[in-house]
Amino acid sequence: MPVVTKLINLRSKGELDIINITDEVAEAVKLSRLENGVATIFVPGSTGGLTTIEYEPGLLKDFPAMLERIAPKNLTYEHEKRWHDGNGHSHVRASLVGPSLAVPFVERKLTLGTWQQIVFIELDIHSRARQLVVQIVGE
C-alpha cells in the first residue's frame, strides 16, 4: 500500500493558539493522488496537540477554559521543579490532547463532519515554529 508523507509548516502565536489546518491536510490528501485511505497528522514535540473542533468563537474560548480547569497553570508541576522552564502545565495538557489524529478519506476528500475542522493547539508558553507530519496511506 502506498505511503505519502507531506509536511505542514506553521508558526503559533503562543500558548493556546488554536490553528485550523483542515485546508492544509485536505490539500496534502489531494496532492497524494491516493483515492481512499487514512491521513495521520502528527506533531513532533511534547507541547503541541491535535484534535478536531468546530472552529467557531465560542469553542475557541471554551476549549482553553476547559484545559485551564483540568490542568491549571498555577499548580505545582514536578517538571518545573526539575527544569524551571515554566511549562509543566503545557506538557500535561499536550499529553491529554494528544500528538496525533487519524482522518479517513474517500475519493480524495476528508470524511469530516459538516462543522468539524482539524486543529493544531499550541500548548507551550512561547510562540513556536512547528512542522507537522502528514502521512497518507491508501490506494
N, C-alpha and C positions, 0 to 999 in steps of 0.2 A: 504494500500500500504506500503510495507516495506521501512524503512529508515535505512541507514547505515552511521555511522559517522567515518571518519578517520582523522588523524592529519598529517600535514607535518611540520617538524621542519627544520628550516634553519637559517643561520647566514649571515646577509648582511655585505658588506664591508663599508657601509656608504651611504651618500646621493647620490641618482641617480644610485645606483647599481640596475641593471635590471637582474633578475634571472629567467631563463627558468625553469618552474615547470611542463611542459607538461608531461614528463615521470612519475613524481610522481602522478599526477592526473590520468593518464591513468592506472597506477598500482592500485590505490585505487579503480577505477571502476572495473577493472578486478577481484580484490580480493573480491569485494562486492557480487559477484555471481548473481548480477542482470543483466538481459539481455538488457533491454531497459528502459530509463528514463532520468533523468537530474542530473548532478553533479553540485552543487553550491559550489564555493570556496569563503571563507570569511576570511579577515584579521582582527582580533581583534586589535583595536588601531586606533588612529586618524592621523597617519603619514605614513601609508603604503597604497599601491594601487595595484589593479589587473586589467589586461586588456589582450587583445591579440595583437600580433605584429608579423611581420616577423622578426625573431630573427637573424638579419644579421648586420654586422659592420656599414653600413650606417645608418640604423634606430636606432641602439644603440647610435648613435651620434645625429641624428635628433630629437628623442623624448625628451631627456633632453634639447636640444636647444629650442624646442617648449615650454616646461614648463618655461624656463627662460624668454621667450618673453611674456608669458601670466601672470606669477606670479613671477616677478623678485625678487631676494634675496635682492637687495639694496633698496627696497621700505620700507616705514614705515608701520608696521603692528600693529594694536591695541593689538593683542595677546602678542606681545613682550613688549609693554608698560606695560602690566599687569604682565607678568610672567618673563620677562628678560631672556628667555631661548634660544633666537636666532633662533627659528624655526617657526616663524609666517608664513613664505612662505611655509614651509613644510605642515602645516595644510591646507592652501588654496589649494595647489597642490593636496594633498590627497583627498580633497573634490571634486575636479574637476575630478580626475581619477576614484575615487570610491573604496569602500572596498570589492566589491563582483563581481562575474562573474558566470553566469549560462551557462553550456555547455551540450547540449543533447548528449546522447549516444545510439547507436543501435548495438545490438549483442556484447555488452561489449566493443565497440570501440567508442571513442570520435568522434563527427561529425565535426571535424575541417577541414578547407581547407588545401590544399597542403602546403602552405607556412605560415600557421597560428599556432603560438605557444601561450601557456598561460604563462604569466609572472607576477612575483611579482616585484613591484618597491619600493625600499626603498626611502622614501622622507624625513626622519628625517636626522638631521645633523650628527648623530653618527652611528657607527656600532651597529646593534641590533640583538639579538636572537629573532626570530619570530616563532610562532606556528600558522599555517594556519589551518582552519577547512574546511574539505571537507565533505559535506553532500550529500549523494547519495540517490535519491528517484526513485523507479521504480518497475519493476516486472520481 
